[in-house]
Amino acid sequence: MNSNDTGVTRSRSVWVAIISVIVLLAAFMAWSSFRSAQSMSTAAASDEDAFTRAAPGDAVKLVVEIEKSTAEGVIQGKLLQKQTEKIYLRTSTSVTVQSSSQTKMVMGKQEDVRPAAVVHVTGTLKKDRSVDATQIVILTGYVDIK
């Protein structure tokens, strides 16, 4: 074998190694994304059982029918259980949500956060079982409560 053939073989080996590393990294990133999405979806359901099982510090997503809201951003209401995309059922679980000027408002404005309104809250569960809201989506008029 001459030295030119050895150089070509070595060059191919390097490229095969580089491509293998790229494929492994892509597979690892896909696996990580899947695990992250799966863990978020378990705590992210508007589900009474999921909410009661969530631990402080967990990310939660829930739908709340507002009973009372204050100018300081405190929202009190009842957790709603998702039946279909447009139909929610009332539960007996009380929920307190704390919003702030950092809380993102979607499909509405702060004035829409009032008694009888329906909101989808994304936030973090605190030790006192209240939720520190990072995002509030106004669902009033888009969903029905039974």
C-alpha positions in Angstrom: 0.0 0.0 0.0 1.4 3.4 -0.8 1.3 6.5 1.4 -1.5 8.1 -0.7 -3.8 5.1 0.1 -3.0 5.4 3.8 -3.9 9.1 3.8 -7.2 8.5 2.1 -8.1 5.7 4.5 -7.2 7.9 7.5 -9.3 10.8 6.1 -12.3 8.5 5.7 -11.9 7.3 9.2 -11.9 10.8 10.6 -15.0 11.7 8.6 -16.8 8.6 9.8 -15.9 9.5 13.4 -17.2 13.1 13.0 -20.5 12.0 11.4 -20.9 9.3 14.1 -20.5 11.9 16.9 -23.0 14.3 15.2 -25.6 11.5 14.8 -25.1 10.6 18.5 -25.5 14.2 19.6 -28.6 14.6 17.6 -30.1 11.4 19.0 -29.2 12.5 22.6 -30.8 16.0 22.0 -34.0 14.4 20.6 -34.2 12.0 23.6 -33.6 14.9 26.1 -36.4 17.0 24.4 -38.8 14.0 24.6 -38.1 13.4 28.3 -38.5 17.1 29.1 -41.8 17.4 27.2 -43.0 14.2 28.8 -42.2 15.4 32.4 -43.8 18.8 31.8 -47.0 17.3 30.4 -47.6 15.2 33.5 -47.7 18.3 35.7 -49.1 20.5 33.0 -52.6 19.0 32.8 -55.8 20.8 34.0 -56.5 17.8 36.1 -57.5 17.8 39.7 -55.4 14.7 40.6 -52.3 16.0 38.8 -52.6 19.3 40.7 -53.0 17.6 44.1 -50.0 15.3 43.3 -47.7 18.2 42.2 -44.9 19.1 44.5 -43.7 22.6 45.4 -41.4 23.9 42.7 -43.2 21.9 40.0 -44.4 23.7 36.8 -48.2 23.5 36.6 -50.8 24.5 34.1 -54.4 24.7 35.2 -57.7 26.3 34.2 -59.4 28.3 36.9 -62.9 29.9 37.2 -62.2 33.1 39.1 -64.2 33.8 42.2 -62.3 36.8 43.4 -59.3 38.9 42.2 -57.5 41.8 43.8 -55.6 44.8 42.5 -52.4 43.2 44.0 -52.7 40.3 41.6 -54.2 37.7 43.8 -56.7 35.4 42.1 -58.9 33.0 43.9 -61.1 30.5 42.2 -62.0 26.9 41.5 -59.9 24.4 39.5 -61.7 23.3 36.3 -61.3 19.8 35.0 -60.9 19.5 31.2 -63.5 17.3 29.6 -63.0 18.3 25.9 -61.1 21.2 24.3 -64.1 23.5 24.8 -65.9 21.9 27.9 -64.6 22.1 31.5 -66.2 20.7 34.6 -66.2 22.5 38.0 -64.3 20.8 40.8 -64.3 21.5 44.5 -60.5 22.3 44.6 -59.8 25.9 45.5 -56.8 27.6 43.9 -55.0 30.8 44.7 -52.8 32.3 42.0 -50.4 35.2 42.4 -49.7 37.3 39.3 -47.3 40.3 38.9 -46.2 42.8 36.4 -43.9 40.1 35.0 -46.9 37.8 34.3 -47.6 37.5 30.6 -51.2 38.2 29.6 -52.4 36.3 26.5 -55.7 36.8 24.6 -56.8 39.5 26.9 -55.7 42.2 29.4 -55.5 42.6 33.1 -59.1 43.9 33.2 -60.3 40.6 32.0 -59.1 38.9 35.2 -62.4 39.3 37.2 -65.0 37.2 38.9 -66.7 34.6 36.6 -63.8 34.8 34.1 -62.0 31.6 33.0 -58.2 31.7 32.8 -55.5 29.2 31.9 -52.6 29.7 34.3 -49.0 28.6 33.8 -46.8 28.9 36.8 -44.9 27.3 39.6 -46.5 25.6 42.6 -45.4 27.2 45.9 -45.1 25.5 49.3 -48.5 27.0 50.4 -50.1 25.3 47.4 -50.7 28.6 45.6 -49.4 29.2 42.1 -46.9 31.9 41.1 -48.2 32.7 37.6 -45.8 33.3 34.7 -48.6 33.4 32.1 -52.3 33.9 32.1 -54.5 33.1 29.1 -58.0 34.5 29.1 -60.4 31.7 28.0 -63.7 33.5 28.9 -66.0 33.1 25.9 -63.9 30.3 24.3 -64.9 27.5 26.7 -68.0 26.3 28.5 -68.3 25.2 32.1 -70.6 22.5 33.2 
